Amino acid sequence: HFPDAVITEANALKTPPAKGRLDLRDVALVTIDGADAKDFDDAVFAEPTDSGGWRLLIAIADVSHYVRQGSALDKEARARGNSVYLPDLVVPMLPEAISNDLCSLRPHEDRAAMVAEIFIDNEGKRVSHSIQRALIRSHARLTYDTVQSVYDGTLDEVDADVPHGTLHALFGAWHALHIDRSAREPLALDLQERRVEFDEKNTAVGIALRKQTESQRLIEDFMIAANVAAADTLIAARRPCVFRVHDAPDPKKADSLHKLADAIGGKFARGQVLQPHHFNKLLAYVKDTADELMVNEAVLRSQSKAVYDINNIGHFGLALRNYAHFTSPIRRYADLLVHRALVDHTTKGKKAPVDGLLDMPLEIMSEICTHVSETEANAASAERRSIDRFAAALFESRINE
């Protein structure tokens, strides 16, 4: 439940006109999400370039236009820190009038967005990029399952109800991004997601383990490219940035992996500066064996926690020097701060925008980083505990089986 002042503010908001924004309403941007998603905060587009590379557009809902610093909406969003996703319930960071309407990139409706335009070569290396405000119109609301079927060849793109070549261009650009990702060698954990399944009466009837599909990886890699572009833009502009940082593992925690590797006949580096590829060798060794899940979880436990910080130490797991969260301002307050900093940058030379950072002191931004890192940890813990409770309830009737 949101306070009345927050609901009143949210209900008074309207989509802005195209004036002063890049008009991308004719570009075939599409959203790709889970079948049960209600808020669509990102849309993507790709097309080949004459040089053999790709032009990517990643459009993110322009939440900063609506949620302005110091407003009732802003204070409530900051306190919540993020949306919380539980098996049978979502506790949103922002009211539905924003999260499921104004800032949800629903098909065939005009929406304000921040758009990252990124040019990459045929091996996924970024050639150039820019981020600016736009007005977009999503051409289709697609699900991961539909896109995966087109990728697998079991569904024709025409039946996905998108303009000709839309998905195949996304696949081509993703393959280029994947080449760059493979060369970078980020941490290659392979853990299945636990999803509670409900019947039509909203009663839990099972728990499914789901592995990431190519369609999900496509969106993940597009989002990573946009997040890096956001961080690089703010660094180059010498503007404050909320970085998503992930420190190298504690050597003591990593040392336990050496003993585990020995026990299963594998090897793990010891006494050297650890890099993600050291962990990946161990993960590759147990691929498709009975030890795979155990080792993946042990590697996960050995890692430091990723947090938000105004000081950039890089992201160990993704093997990236500069990284920020930019792609989910509907559900993460950290992303909203990054958007506001980008608004300040895109209006350089003009009067300070009312929907920017408003010269927020760095010490306040640092305090917010600590706060939203804590709310994120609380949300993750609540999700885990909720799934455990559903699992316990499901198995309660099967004692002694």
C-alpha positions as CSV (number, residue, x, y, z in Angstrom):
1,H,0.0,0.0,0.0
2,F,1.2,3.5,-0.9
3,P,0.5,6.7,1.0
4,D,-2.3,8.8,-0.4
5,A,0.0,11.6,-1.4
6,V,2.1,9.2,-3.5
7,I,-1.0,7.8,-5.3
8,T,-2.3,11.3,-6.0
9,E,1.0,12.3,-7.5
10,A,1.2,9.2,-9.7
11,N,-2.4,9.5,-11.0
12,A,-1.8,13.1,-12.1
13,L,1.1,12.2,-14.4
14,K,0.9,12.1,-18.2
15,T,3.2,10.9,-21.1
16,P,5.2,13.9,-22.4
17,P,5.0,15.2,-26.0
18,A,7.7,14.4,-28.6
19,K,9.0,18.0,-28.5
20,G,12.6,18.0,-27.2
21,R,12.9,14.3,-27.6
22,L,14.2,12.0,-30.3
23,D,11.2,10.6,-32.1
24,L,11.7,6.9,-32.5
25,R,8.1,5.8,-32.7
26,D,8.6,4.3,-36.2
27,V,11.5,2.1,-35.1
28,A,10.5,-1.5,-34.6
29,L,11.5,-1.7,-30.9
30,V,10.1,-4.8,-29.1
31,T,9.8,-5.9,-25.5
32,I,10.9,-9.4,-24.5
33,D,9.9,-10.6,-21.1
34,G,8.5,-13.6,-19.2
35,A,4.9,-14.6,-19.9
36,D,3.7,-13.4,-16.5
37,A,5.5,-10.0,-16.6
38,K,3.4,-7.0,-16.0
39,D,5.9,-4.1,-16.3
40,F,8.0,-3.8,-19.4
41,D,10.8,-1.4,-18.7
42,D,13.1,-2.2,-21.7
43,A,12.6,-2.5,-25.4
44,V,15.3,-3.5,-28.0
45,F,16.1,-3.1,-31.7
46,A,19.0,-4.0,-33.9
47,E,20.0,-3.6,-37.5
48,P,23.1,-4.3,-39.5
49,T,25.5,-1.5,-40.5
50,D,27.3,-1.0,-43.8
51,S,30.6,-1.8,-42.1
52,G,29.5,-5.3,-41.1
53,G,28.7,-4.5,-37.5
54,W,25.4,-3.7,-35.8
55,R,23.4,-0.7,-34.5
56,L,21.7,-1.5,-31.2
57,L,18.9,0.6,-29.6
58,I,18.1,-0.2,-26.0
59,A,15.1,1.9,-24.8
60,I,14.5,2.1,-21.0
61,A,11.4,3.7,-19.5
62,D,12.2,7.4,-18.6
63,V,11.2,7.1,-14.9
64,S,13.2,10.2,-14.0
65,H,10.8,12.4,-16.0
66,Y,7.9,11.3,-13.7
67,V,9.6,10.6,-10.3
68,R,11.4,13.9,-9.4
69,Q,13.7,14.4,-6.5
70,G,12.0,15.5,-3.3
71,S,8.5,14.5,-4.4
72,A,6.3,12.2,-2.4
73,L,6.9,9.5,-5.1
74,D,10.7,9.9,-4.8
75,K,10.7,9.7,-1.0
76,E,8.6,6.5,-1.1
77,A,10.7,4.9,-3.9
78,R,14.0,5.8,-2.0
79,A,12.7,4.2,1.2
80,R,11.6,1.0,-0.6
81,G,14.9,0.9,-2.6
82,N,13.6,-1.7,-5.0
83,S,10.7,-3.8,-5.9
84,V,10.4,-7.2,-4.1
85,Y,9.4,-10.2,-6.1
86,L,7.9,-13.1,-4.2
87,P,6.3,-16.2,-5.7
88,D,2.7,-15.0,-5.3
89,L,3.2,-11.3,-4.7
90,V,5.1,-8.3,-6.0
91,V,5.8,-5.4,-3.6
92,P,6.6,-2.6,-6.2
93,M,8.9,0.3,-5.7
94,L,6.5,2.6,-7.6
95,P,2.7,2.6,-7.8
96,E,0.9,0.7,-10.6
97,A,0.0,4.0,-12.4
98,I,3.7,4.3,-13.1
99,S,5.1,0.7,-13.0
100,N,2.3,-1.0,-15.0
101,D,1.2,2.0,-17.1
102,L,3.1,5.2,-17.8
103,C,6.6,3.5,-17.5
104,S,5.6,0.2,-18.9
105,L,6.6,0.1,-22.6
106,R,3.3,-1.5,-23.7
107,P,2.9,-2.1,-27.5
108,H,1.4,0.5,-29.8
109,E,1.4,3.2,-27.0
110,D,3.7,6.3,-26.9
111,R,6.2,6.1,-24.1
112,A,9.0,8.4,-22.8
113,A,12.3,6.6,-22.8
114,M,16.0,7.0,-22.3
115,V,17.6,5.3,-25.3
116,A,21.2,4.0,-25.6
117,E,22.3,3.8,-29.2
118,I,25.3,1.5,-29.5
119,F,27.3,0.7,-32.5
120,I,29.4,-2.6,-32.4
121,D,31.6,-4.4,-34.8
122,N,31.0,-8.0,-36.0
123,E,32.9,-9.3,-32.9
124,G,30.8,-7.3,-30.4
125,K,33.3,-4.6,-29.6
126,R,31.7,-1.2,-29.1
127,V,32.6,1.4,-31.7
128,S,30.6,4.3,-30.4
129,H,27.6,5.1,-28.2
130,S,25.2,7.8,-27.1
131,I,22.3,8.1,-24.6
132,Q,19.4,10.5,-25.1
133,R,15.8,11.0,-24.3
134,A,13.2,9.8,-26.8
135,L,9.6,9.0,-27.5
136,I,9.1,5.4,-28.5
137,R,6.3,3.1,-29.4
138,S,6.9,-0.6,-28.9
139,H,5.9,-2.7,-31.9
140,A,5.3,-5.9,-30.0
141,R,5.1,-7.5,-26.6
142,L,7.0,-10.8,-27.0
143,T,7.7,-13.5,-24.4
144,Y,11.0,-15.4,-24.0
145,D,9.2,-18.6,-25.1
146,T,8.1,-17.1,-28.4
147,V,11.5,-15.6,-29.2
148,Q,13.1,-18.9,-28.2
149,S,10.8,-20.8,-30.6
150,V,11.9,-18.5,-33.4
151,Y,15.5,-18.9,-32.5
152,D,15.1,-22.7,-32.4
153,G,13.3,-22.7,-35.8
154,T,10.1,-24.2,-34.5
155,L,8.2,-20.9,-35.1
156,D,8.4,-18.6,-38.1
157,E,9.1,-15.0,-37.4
158,V,6.0,-14.0,-39.3
159,D,3.9,-15.8,-36.6
160,A,5.6,-13.7,-33.9
161,D,3.7,-10.6,-35.3
162,V,6.8,-8.4,-35.7
163,P,8.1,-6.6,-38.8
164,H,10.2,-8.8,-41.1
165,G,13.7,-9.4,-40.0
166,T,13.2,-7.9,-36.5
167,L,14.1,-11.0,-34.5
168,H,16.8,-12.3,-36.8
169,A,18.6,-8.9,-36.6
170,L,18.4,-9.2,-32.8
171,F,19.9,-12.7,-33.0
172,G,22.7,-11.5,-35.3
173,A,23.6,-8.6,-33.0
174,W,23.5,-10.9,-30.0
175,H,25.9,-13.4,-31.6
176,A,28.3,-10.5,-32.0
177,L,27.9,-9.5,-28.3
178,H,28.4,-13.1,-27.3
179,I,31.8,-13.2,-29.1
180,D,32.9,-10.2,-27.0
181,R,31.5,-11.8,-23.8
182,S,33.3,-15.1,-24.5
183,A,36.6,-13.2,-25.0
184,R,36.0,-11.3,-21.8
185,E,35.4,-14.6,-19.9
186,P,33.0,-13.5,-17.1
187,L,32.1,-15.8,-14.3
188,A,30.1,-18.7,-16.0
189,L,27.8,-19.9,-13.2
190,D,25.1,-22.2,-14.4
191,L,22.4,-22.3,-11.7
192,Q,18.8,-23.1,-12.2
193,E,16.1,-20.6,-11.1
194,R,13.5,-22.0,-8.7
195,R,10.0,-21.0,-9.7
196,V,6.9,-21.8,-7.7
197,E,4.0,-23.0,-10.0
198,F,0.4,-22.2,-9.1
199,D,-2.9,-23.5,-10.3
200,E,-5.9,-21.3,-11.3
201,K,-6.9,-20.9,-7.6
202,N,-3.4,-19.5,-6.9
203,T,-2.5,-22.6,-4.9
204,A,1.1,-23.8,-5.1
205,V,1.3,-27.1,-6.9
206,G,5.0,-27.5,-7.7
207,I,8.4,-26.0,-8.0
208,A,10.1,-25.9,-11.3
209,L,13.9,-25.5,-12.0
210,R,14.5,-23.4,-15.0
211,K,17.7,-22.9,-16.9
212,Q,18.5,-19.7,-18.8
213,T,17.6,-19.9,-22.5
214,E,19.2,-18.1,-25.4
215,S,16.3,-15.6,-25.6
216,Q,17.0,-14.6,-22.0
217,R,20.7,-14.4,-22.6
218,L,20.1,-12.1,-25.6
219,I,18.2,-9.6,-23.4
220,E,20.8,-10.0,-20.6
221,D,23.7,-9.2,-23.0
222,F,21.8,-6.2,-24.5
223,M,21.2,-4.9,-21.0
224,I,24.8,-5.3,-20.0
225,A,25.9,-3.4,-23.1
226,A,23.5,-0.5,-22.1
227,N,24.7,-0.6,-18.5
228,V,28.3,-0.3,-19.5
229,A,27.5,2.5,-21.9
230,A,25.7,4.4,-19.1
231,A,28.7,4.1,-16.8
232,D,31.2,5.1,-19.5
233,T,29.1,8.1,-20.5
234,L,29.0,9.4,-16.9
235,I,32.7,8.7,-16.3
236,A,33.7,10.5,-19.6
237,A,31.4,13.5,-18.6
238,R,33.0,13.5,-15.1
239,R,29.5,13.3,-13.5
240,P,28.6,11.4,-10.4
241,C,27.6,7.8,-11.0
242,V,26.1,5.0,-8.9
243,F,28.3,2.0,-9.9
244,R,27.3,-1.6,-9.5
245,V,30.5,-3.0,-8.1
246,H,31.6,-6.6,-7.4
247,D,34.9,-7.1,-5.5
248,A,37.2,-10.0,-6.1
249,P,36.5,-13.0,-3.8
250,D,38.0,-13.2,-0.3
251,P,41.1,-15.5,-0.6
252,K,40.0,-17.5,2.4
253,K,36.6,-18.3,0.9
254,A,38.2,-19.2,-2.4
255,D,40.7,-21.4,-0.7
256,S,37.9,-23.8,0.3
257,L,37.3,-24.4,-3.4
258,H,40.9,-25.7,-3.7
259,K,40.0,-28.5,-1.2
260,L,36.7,-29.2,-2.9
261,A,38.4,-29.4,-6.3
262,D,40.9,-31.9,-4.9
263,A,38.1,-34.0,-3.4
264,I,36.4,-34.4,-6.8
265,G,39.6,-34.9,-8.8
266,G,39.7,-31.4,-10.3
267,K,42.1,-28.4,-9.9
268,F,41.7,-24.9,-8.7
269,A,44.3,-22.2,-8.8
270,R,46.0,-21.3,-5.5
271,G,48.3,-18.5,-4.4
272,Q,47.7,-16.2,-7.4
273,V,45.5,-13.2,-8.2
274,L,42.1,-14.8,-9.0
275,Q,40.3,-14.1,-12.2
276,P,36.8,-15.4,-13.3
277,H,38.5,-17.8,-15.7
278,H,40.1,-19.7,-12.8
279,F,36.6,-20.4,-11.5
280,N,35.3,-21.2,-15.0
281,K,37.8,-24.0,-15.4
282,L,36.5,-25.7,-12.3
283,L,32.9,-25.2,-13.5
284,A,33.7,-26.6,-16.9
285,Y,35.3,-29.7,-15.2
286,V,32.0,-30.6,-13.5
287,K,29.7,-29.7,-16.4
288,D,27.1,-32.4,-16.8
289,T,28.3,-34.4,-13.8
290,A,26.7,-35.3,-10.5
291,D,28.9,-32.6,-8.9
292,E,27.7,-29.8,-11.1
293,L,25.1,-28.2,-8.8
294,M,27.2,-28.6,-5.7
295,V,30.3,-26.9,-7.3
296,N,28.2,-24.1,-8.9
297,E,26.7,-23.3,-5.5
298,A,30.2,-23.5,-3.8
299,V,31.6,-21.1,-6.4
300,L,28.6,-18.8,-5.8
301,R,29.2,-18.8,-2.0
302,S,32.9,-18.0,-2.5
303,Q,32.1,-14.7,-4.2
304,S,31.8,-11.3,-2.7
305,K,28.4,-9.6,-2.7
306,A,27.7,-7.1,-5.5
307,V,26.7,-3.7,-4.1
308,Y,26.1,-0.1,-5.1
309,D,28.9,2.5,-4.6
310,I,29.9,5.9,-5.9
311,N,33.5,4.6,-5.9
312,N,34.3,2.4,-8.9
313,I,36.2,-0.8,-8.2
314,G,34.9,-2.7,-11.3
315,H,32.7,-5.8,-11.5
316,F,34.6,-9.0,-10.9
317,G,31.9,-11.4,-12.0
318,L,31.2,-9.7,-15.3
319,A,34.9,-9.0,-15.9
320,L,34.1,-5.3,-16.5
321,R,35.9,-2.2,-15.4
322,N,33.0,0.2,-15.6
323,Y,29.5,-1.0,-14.8
324,A,26.3,0.7,-13.6
325,H,22.6,-0.3,-13.3
326,F,20.7,1.7,-15.9
327,T,18.1,-0.7,-17.3
328,S,15.4,-1.1,-14.5
329,P,14.5,2.3,-13.0
330,I,10.9,1.1,-12.5
331,R,12.1,-1.4,-9.9
332,R,15.6,-0.2,-8.7
333,Y,16.3,3.2,-7.1
334,A,20.0,3.0,-8.0
335,D,19.0,3.0,-11.7
336,L,16.8,6.1,-11.2
337,L,19.9,8.0,-9.8
338,V,21.9,6.9,-12.9
339,H,19.1,8.2,-15.1
340,R,19.0,11.5,-13.3
341,A,22.8,11.9,-13.8
342,L,22.4,11.1,-17.5
343,V,19.6,13.7,-17.7
344,D,22.0,16.3,-16.3
345,H,24.6,15.2,-18.9
346,T,22.2,15.3,-21.9
347,T,21.1,18.8,-21.0
348,K,24.6,20.2,-20.6
349,G,24.9,23.9,-21.2
350,K,21.3,24.5,-20.4
351,K,19.5,25.3,-17.1
352,A,19.8,22.5,-14.6
353,P,16.8,20.2,-15.3
354,V,14.1,19.7,-12.7
355,D,14.3,15.9,-13.2
356,G,18.1,15.6,-12.8
357,L,20.2,15.1,-9.6
358,L,19.8,18.7,-8.6
359,D,23.4,18.8,-7.4
360,M,22.9,16.0,-4.9
361,P,25.9,15.9,-2.5
362,L,28.1,12.9,-2.9
363,E,27.8,12.0,0.8
364,I,24.0,11.7,0.3
365,M,24.4,9.6,-2.8
366,S,26.8,7.3,-0.9
367,E,24.3,6.9,1.9
368,I,21.6,6.0,-0.6
369,C,24.0,3.4,-2.1
370,T,24.4,1.7,1.3
371,H,20.6,1.8,1.9
372,V,19.6,0.3,-1.5
373,S,22.3,-2.4,-1.2
374,E,20.6,-3.3,2.1
375,T,17.1,-3.3,0.7
376,E,18.2,-5.4,-2.2
377,A,19.7,-8.0,0.2
378,N,16.5,-8.0,2.2
379,A,14.4,-8.6,-0.9
380,A,16.7,-11.5,-2.1
381,S,16.5,-13.0,1.4
382,A,12.7,-12.7,1.5
383,E,12.4,-14.3,-1.9
384,R,14.6,-17.3,-0.8
385,R,12.7,-17.8,2.4
386,S,9.3,-17.6,0.7
387,I,10.3,-20.2,-1.8
388,D,11.6,-22.4,1.0
389,R,8.2,-22.1,2.8
390,F,6.3,-23.0,-0.3
391,A,8.6,-26.0,-0.8
392,A,8.1,-27.1,2.9
393,A,4.3,-26.8,2.5
394,L,4.4,-28.8,-0.8
395,F,6.4,-31.6,0.8
396,E,4.5,-31.6,4.1
397,S,2.0,-34.1,2.7
398,R,4.8,-36.4,1.4
399,I,6.6,-37.2,4.7
400,N,8.3,-40.6,4.5
401,E,8.2,-40.8,0.7
